[in-house]
Amino acid sequence: MPSVRIIEVDLVIEIPEGKTLLQGALDHGLPFGFVCGGNAACGTCLVRVIEGLDSLPPRNPMEDFLAKAMLLEAEFRLGCQTPVGSAPLVLSIPSLSRQK
Ligand code: FES
């Protein structure tokens, strides 16, 4: 199970391969923003992948559509649409900063 370090809360959690970043963070009680309920429509679940981007699958069509509309750089992913791969990750989750 890959480790996921989240810099805003200085925490390392484990998320099973294949589970989304959003669901994995919620399972650990992190107050991750997700206004649209995980439907790739709002962008509040935005994550910046600092390390491990190559281990993640490409954006699915729904994520790709919103990413293009938001002009997102490649290292920004939607937590609700991005499953964890097999490698450790280091993430920044901007919505966690806004809740401090
Ligand atoms: S929760 Fe709305 S885009 Fe991910």
Backbone and ligand atoms as CSV (ligand in chain L), in Angstrom:
chain,resi,resn,atom,element,x,y,z
A,1,MET,N,N,0.856,-1.183,0.000
A,1,MET,CA,C,0.000,0.000,0.000
A,1,MET,C,C,0.898,1.242,0.000
A,2,PRO,N,N,0.793,2.082,-1.007
A,2,PRO,CA,C,1.696,3.237,-1.092
A,2,PRO,C,C,1.432,4.282,0.003
A,3,SER,N,N,2.512,4.902,0.441
A,3,SER,CA,C,2.384,5.989,1.407
A,3,SER,C,C,2.138,7.290,0.656
A,4,VAL,N,N,1.384,8.157,1.297
A,4,VAL,CA,C,1.041,9.445,0.705
A,4,VAL,C,C,1.322,10.511,1.750
A,5,ARG,N,N,2.291,11.354,1.472
A,5,ARG,CA,C,2.626,12.444,2.395
A,5,ARG,C,C,1.877,13.692,1.961
A,6,ILE,N,N,1.230,14.329,2.910
A,6,ILE,CA,C,0.439,15.527,2.618
A,6,ILE,C,C,1.078,16.683,3.365
A,7,ILE,N,N,1.597,17.635,2.624
A,7,ILE,CA,C,2.463,18.637,3.248
A,7,ILE,C,C,1.703,19.625,4.132
A,8,GLU,N,N,0.479,19.979,3.809
A,8,GLU,CA,C,-0.253,20.968,4.618
A,8,GLU,C,C,-0.438,20.517,6.062
A,9,VAL,N,N,-0.605,19.214,6.257
A,9,VAL,CA,C,-0.860,18.706,7.606
A,9,VAL,C,C,0.331,17.909,8.138
A,10,ASP,N,N,1.444,17.880,7.375
A,10,ASP,CA,C,2.653,17.162,7.774
A,10,ASP,C,C,2.305,15.747,8.252
A,11,LEU,N,N,1.616,15.016,7.375
A,11,LEU,CA,C,1.097,13.700,7.732
A,11,LEU,C,C,1.388,12.723,6.603
A,12,VAL,N,N,1.711,11.483,6.984
A,12,VAL,CA,C,1.870,10.414,5.999
A,12,VAL,C,C,0.757,9.396,6.246
A,13,ILE,N,N,-0.024,9.138,5.214
A,13,ILE,CA,C,-1.091,8.142,5.311
A,13,ILE,C,C,-0.835,7.060,4.272
A,14,GLU,N,N,-1.539,5.957,4.396
A,14,GLU,CA,C,-1.462,4.909,3.385
A,14,GLU,C,C,-2.819,4.817,2.698
A,15,ILE,N,N,-2.782,4.765,1.369
A,15,ILE,CA,C,-4.004,4.647,0.579
A,15,ILE,C,C,-3.842,3.431,-0.331
A,16,PRO,N,N,-4.803,2.521,-0.312
A,16,PRO,CA,C,-4.702,1.335,-1.173
A,16,PRO,C,C,-4.643,1.715,-2.652
A,17,GLU,N,N,-3.836,0.976,-3.380
A,17,GLU,CA,C,-3.721,1.189,-4.818
A,17,GLU,C,C,-5.114,1.074,-5.450
A,18,GLY,N,N,-5.443,2.024,-6.305
A,18,GLY,CA,C,-6.727,2.018,-7.001
A,18,GLY,C,C,-7.779,2.892,-6.351
A,19,LYS,N,N,-7.601,3.228,-5.074
A,19,LYS,CA,C,-8.562,4.115,-4.399
A,19,LYS,C,C,-8.222,5.551,-4.772
A,20,THR,N,N,-9.226,6.413,-4.897
A,20,THR,CA,C,-8.929,7.792,-5.276
A,20,THR,C,C,-8.237,8.539,-4.134
A,21,LEU,N,N,-7.512,9.577,-4.528
A,21,LEU,CA,C,-6.845,10.421,-3.530
A,21,LEU,C,C,-7.872,11.020,-2.579
A,22,LEU,N,N,-9.001,11.446,-3.114
A,22,LEU,CA,C,-10.044,12.039,-2.273
A,22,LEU,C,C,-10.561,11.027,-1.259
A,23,GLN,N,N,-10.958,9.857,-1.712
A,23,GLN,CA,C,-11.529,8.876,-0.790
A,23,GLN,C,C,-10.494,8.419,0.229
A,24,GLY,N,N,-9.262,8.258,-0.216
A,24,GLY,CA,C,-8.210,7.853,0.720
A,24,GLY,C,C,-7.994,8.886,1.809
A,25,ALA,N,N,-8.002,10.161,1.446
A,25,ALA,CA,C,-7.819,11.219,2.446
A,25,ALA,C,C,-9.024,11.286,3.377
A,26,LEU,N,N,-10.221,11.147,2.832
A,26,LEU,CA,C,-11.424,11.173,3.679
A,26,LEU,C,C,-11.425,10.007,4.658
A,27,ASP,N,N,-10.952,8.849,4.208
A,27,ASP,CA,C,-10.887,7.672,5.092
A,27,ASP,C,C,-10.007,7.937,6.309
A,28,HIS,N,N,-9.056,8.866,6.168
A,28,HIS,CA,C,-8.164,9.209,7.278
A,28,HIS,C,C,-8.637,10.469,8.014
A,29,GLY,N,N,-9.840,10.913,7.728
A,29,GLY,CA,C,-10.427,12.026,8.461
A,29,GLY,C,C,-9.959,13.398,8.035
A,30,LEU,N,N,-9.293,13.482,6.907
A,30,LEU,CA,C,-8.833,14.805,6.453
A,30,LEU,C,C,-9.992,15.585,5.843
A,31,PRO,N,N,-10.140,16.849,6.190
A,31,PRO,CA,C,-11.263,17.656,5.692
A,31,PRO,C,C,-11.024,18.177,4.283
A,32,PHE,N,N,-10.977,17.265,3.366
A,32,PHE,CA,C,-10.688,17.510,1.958
A,32,PHE,C,C,-11.951,18.101,1.310
A,33,GLY,N,N,-11.827,19.242,0.619
A,33,GLY,CA,C,-12.991,19.838,-0.019
A,33,GLY,C,C,-13.460,19.041,-1.218
A,34,PHE,N,N,-14.766,18.876,-1.362
A,34,PHE,CA,C,-15.311,18.195,-2.549
A,34,PHE,C,C,-16.771,18.600,-2.751
A,35,VAL,N,N,-16.941,19.792,-3.270
A,35,VAL,CA,C,-18.259,20.407,-3.383
A,35,VAL,C,C,-19.227,19.633,-4.291
A,36,CYS,N,N,-18.751,19.094,-5.395
A,36,CYS,CA,C,-19.660,18.446,-6.362
A,36,CYS,C,C,-19.897,16.971,-6.062
A,37,GLY,N,N,-19.388,16.491,-4.949
A,37,GLY,CA,C,-19.613,15.094,-4.590
A,37,GLY,C,C,-18.764,14.113,-5.363
A,38,GLY,N,N,-17.679,14.580,-5.923
A,38,GLY,CA,C,-16.774,13.683,-6.632
A,38,GLY,C,C,-17.156,13.433,-8.072
A,39,ASN,N,N,-17.799,14.401,-8.700
A,39,ASN,CA,C,-18.272,14.220,-10.077
A,39,ASN,C,C,-17.477,15.005,-11.122
A,40,ALA,N,N,-16.290,15.435,-10.782
A,40,ALA,CA,C,-15.412,16.143,-11.732
A,40,ALA,C,C,-16.050,17.403,-12.280
A,41,ALA,N,N,-16.811,18.107,-11.425
A,41,ALA,CA,C,-17.512,19.293,-11.897
A,41,ALA,C,C,-17.113,20.585,-11.190
A,42,CYS,N,N,-16.384,20.506,-10.070
A,42,CYS,CA,C,-16.158,21.727,-9.292
A,42,CYS,C,C,-14.690,22.146,-9.170
A,43,GLY,N,N,-13.798,21.220,-9.106
A,43,GLY,CA,C,-12.376,21.538,-8.958
A,43,GLY,C,C,-11.943,21.801,-7.526
A,44,THR,N,N,-12.843,21.682,-6.554
A,44,THR,CA,C,-12.445,21.940,-5.163
A,44,THR,C,C,-11.556,20.841,-4.593
A,45,CYS,N,N,-11.510,19.694,-5.231
A,45,CYS,CA,C,-10.683,18.587,-4.740
A,45,CYS,C,C,-9.285,18.610,-5.364
A,46,LEU,N,N,-8.903,19.755,-5.829
A,46,LEU,CA,C,-7.627,19.886,-6.538
A,46,LEU,C,C,-6.437,19.479,-5.662
A,47,VAL,N,N,-5.514,18.752,-6.280
A,47,VAL,CA,C,-4.306,18.274,-5.615
A,47,VAL,C,C,-3.115,18.614,-6.500
A,48,ARG,N,N,-2.038,19.053,-5.895
A,48,ARG,CA,C,-0.789,19.218,-6.639
A,48,ARG,C,C,0.128,18.057,-6.278
A,49,VAL,N,N,0.541,17.305,-7.279
A,49,VAL,CA,C,1.406,16.152,-7.046
A,49,VAL,C,C,2.856,16.621,-7.101
A,50,ILE,N,N,3.515,16.614,-5.964
A,50,ILE,CA,C,4.886,17.100,-5.872
A,50,ILE,C,C,5.880,15.990,-6.209
A,51,GLU,N,N,5.590,14.777,-5.758
A,51,GLU,CA,C,6.418,13.617,-6.118
A,51,GLU,C,C,5.502,12.452,-6.456
A,52,GLY,N,N,5.879,11.696,-7.486
A,52,GLY,CA,C,5.141,10.483,-7.831
A,52,GLY,C,C,4.165,10.631,-8.981
A,53,LEU,N,N,4.183,11.760,-9.671
A,53,LEU,CA,C,3.220,11.989,-10.756
A,53,LEU,C,C,3.268,10.874,-11.806
A,54,ASP,N,N,4.456,10.389,-12.097
A,54,ASP,CA,C,4.592,9.356,-13.136
A,54,ASP,C,C,3.891,8.046,-12.776
A,55,SER,N,N,3.620,7.836,-11.495
A,55,SER,CA,C,2.991,6.574,-11.081
A,55,SER,C,C,1.466,6.615,-11.225
A,56,LEU,N,N,0.929,7.797,-11.507
A,56,LEU,CA,C,-0.527,7.932,-11.602
A,56,LEU,C,C,-1.007,7.703,-13.031
A,57,PRO,N,N,-2.219,7.174,-13.192
A,57,PRO,CA,C,-2.751,6.987,-14.546
A,57,PRO,C,C,-3.036,8.342,-15.182
A,58,PRO,N,N,-3.150,8.381,-16.502
A,58,PRO,CA,C,-3.515,9.633,-17.159
A,58,PRO,C,C,-4.906,10.089,-16.722
A,59,ARG,N,N,-5.178,11.359,-16.932
A,59,ARG,CA,C,-6.504,11.886,-16.605
A,59,ARG,C,C,-7.569,11.145,-17.409
A,60,ASN,N,N,-8.687,10.829,-16.726
A,60,ASN,CA,C,-9.811,10.242,-17.466
A,60,ASN,C,C,-10.518,11.374,-18.229
A,61,PRO,N,N,-11.458,11.057,-19.127
A,61,PRO,CA,C,-12.078,12.120,-19.938
A,61,PRO,C,C,-12.770,13.209,-19.118
A,62,MET,N,N,-13.407,12.870,-18.012
A,62,MET,CA,C,-14.084,13.890,-17.191
A,62,MET,C,C,-13.061,14.809,-16.538
A,63,GLU,N,N,-11.998,14.227,-16.009
A,63,GLU,CA,C,-10.951,15.045,-15.395
A,63,GLU,C,C,-10.256,15.891,-16.452
A,64,ASP,N,N,-10.014,15.304,-17.592
A,64,ASP,CA,C,-9.344,16.025,-18.671
A,64,ASP,C,C,-10.164,17.239,-19.114
A,65,PHE,N,N,-11.471,17.067,-19.200
A,65,PHE,CA,C,-12.348,18.175,-19.608
A,65,PHE,C,C,-12.236,19.337,-18.622
A,66,LEU,N,N,-12.351,19.047,-17.323
A,66,LEU,CA,C,-12.289,20.117,-16.320
A,66,LEU,C,C,-10.883,20.708,-16.236
A,67,ALA,N,N,-9.866,19.856,-16.358
A,67,ALA,CA,C,-8.488,20.355,-16.299
A,67,ALA,C,C,-8.202,21.340,-17.428
A,68,LYS,N,N,-8.728,21.043,-18.600
A,68,LYS,CA,C,-8.543,21.968,-19.730
A,68,LYS,C,C,-9.313,23.265,-19.492
A,69,ALA,N,N,-10.524,23.167,-18.962
A,69,ALA,CA,C,-11.320,24.369,-18.680
A,69,ALA,C,C,-10.640,25.238,-17.623
A,70,MET,N,N,-9.957,24.607,-16.663
A,70,MET,CA,C,-9.291,25.344,-15.589
A,70,MET,C,C,-7.834,25.686,-15.932
A,71,LEU,N,N,-7.395,25.279,-17.113
A,71,LEU,CA,C,-6.011,25.521,-17.562
A,71,LEU,C,C,-4.991,24.975,-16.564
A,72,LEU,N,N,-5.241,23.758,-16.096
A,72,LEU,CA,C,-4.378,23.156,-15.080
A,72,LEU,C,C,-3.093,22.608,-15.688
A,73,GLU,N,N,-1.998,22.843,-14.998
A,73,GLU,CA,C,-0.720,22.230,-15.370
A,73,GLU,C,C,-0.807,20.729,-15.065
A,74,ALA,N,N,0.107,19.954,-15.651
A,74,ALA,CA,C,0.055,18.495,-15.537
A,74,ALA,C,C,0.117,17.993,-14.100
A,75,GLU,N,N,0.816,18.721,-13.219
A,75,GLU,CA,C,0.974,18.227,-11.844
A,75,GLU,C,C,-0.269,18.435,-10.981
A,76,PHE,N,N,-1.274,19.113,-11.515
A,76,PHE,CA,C,-2.517,19.295,-10.774
A,76,PHE,C,C,-3.517,18.235,-11.204
A,77,ARG,N,N,-4.044,17.518,-10.219
A,77,ARG,CA,C,-5.006,16.456,-10.490
A,77,ARG,C,C,-6.248,16.643,-9.633
A,78,LEU,N,N,-7.352,16.090,-10.080
A,78,LEU,CA,C,-8.576,16.096,-9.282
A,78,LEU,C,C,-8.530,14.896,-8.346
A,79,GLY,N,N,-8.615,15.167,-7.062
A,79,GLY,CA,C,-8.560,14.086,-6.078
A,79,GLY,C,C,-9.674,13.074,-6.245
A,80,CYS,N,N,-10.818,13.523,-6.735
A,80,CYS,CA,C,-11.970,12.616,-6.874
A,80,CYS,C,C,-11.854,11.700,-8.081
A,81,GLN,N,N,-10.957,11.998,-8.990
A,81,GLN,CA,C,-10.848,11.226,-10.236
A,81,GLN,C,C,-9.529,10.477,-10.360
A,82,THR,N,N,-8.623,10.684,-9.408
A,82,THR,CA,C,-7.271,10.152,-9.555
A,82,THR,C,C,-7.016,8.998,-8.594
A,83,PRO,N,N,-6.913,7.783,-9.127
A,83,PRO,CA,C,-6.596,6.655,-8.263
A,83,PRO,C,C,-5.101,6.598,-7.946
A,84,VAL,N,N,-4.803,6.141,-6.752
A,84,VAL,CA,C,-3.410,5.974,-6.335
A,84,VAL,C,C,-2.790,4.827,-7.130
A,85,GLY,N,N,-1.537,5.015,-7.508
A,85,GLY,CA,C,-0.803,3.955,-8.184
A,85,GLY,C,C,-0.021,3.130,-7.172
A,86,SER,N,N,1.098,2.573,-7.596
A,86,SER,CA,C,1.858,1.677,-6.714
A,86,SER,C,C,3.009,2.379,-5.997
A,87,ALA,N,N,3.290,3.633,-6.350
A,87,ALA,CA,C,4.455,4.323,-5.786
A,87,ALA,C,C,4.027,5.343,-4.719
A,88,PRO,N,N,4.953,5.664,-3.805
A,88,PRO,CA,C,4.658,6.706,-2.812
A,88,PRO,C,C,4.426,8.048,-3.503
A,89,LEU,N,N,3.649,8.884,-2.823
A,89,LEU,CA,C,3.326,10.206,-3.354
A,89,LEU,C,C,3.616,11.280,-2.309
A,90,VAL,N,N,3.923,12.466,-2.786
A,90,VAL,CA,C,3.937,13.663,-1.941
A,90,VAL,C,C,2.963,14.635,-2.583
A,91,LEU,N,N,2.006,15.100,-1.781
A,91,LEU,CA,C,0.927,15.937,-2.307
A,91,LEU,C,C,0.805,17.251,-1.560
A,92,SER,N,N,0.317,18.239,-2.272
A,92,SER,CA,C,-0.187,19.450,-1.657
A,92,SER,C,C,-1.679,19.481,-1.957
A,93,ILE,N,N,-2.472,19.702,-0.920
A,93,ILE,CA,C,-3.924,19.767,-1.079
A,93,ILE,C,C,-4.356,21.159,-0.641
A,94,PRO,N,N,-4.530,22.084,-1.607
A,94,PRO,CA,C,-4.809,23.480,-1.252
A,94,PRO,C,C,-6.022,23.663,-0.358
A,95,SER,N,N,-7.057,22.855,-0.487
A,95,SER,CA,C,-8.255,23.057,0.349
A,95,SER,C,C,-7.948,22.851,1.829
A,96,LEU,N,N,-6.926,22.074,2.157
A,96,LEU,CA,C,-6.564,21.884,3.573
A,96,LEU,C,C,-5.976,23.157,4.153
A,97,SER,N,N,-5.253,23.928,3.348
A,97,SER,CA,C,-4.687,25.188,3.816
A,97,SER,C,C,-5.785,26.191,4.121
A,98,ARG,N,N,-6.816,26.193,3.305
A,98,ARG,CA,C,-7.897,27.170,3.483
A,98,ARG,C,C,-8.714,26.901,4.746
A,99,GLN,N,N,-8.620,25.695,5.304
A,99,GLN,CA,C,-9.434,25.368,6.468
A,99,GLN,C,C,-8.706,25.581,7.781
A,100,LYS,N,N,-7.446,26.069,7.721
A,100,LYS,CA,C,-6.703,26.319,8.967
A,100,LYS,C,C,-7.195,27.579,9.633
L,1,FES,S1,S,-15.099,16.869,-5.983
L,1,FES,FE1,FE,-15.711,18.250,-7.549
L,1,FES,S2,S,-14.213,17.969,-9.053
L,1,FES,FE2,FE,-13.623,16.577,-7.533
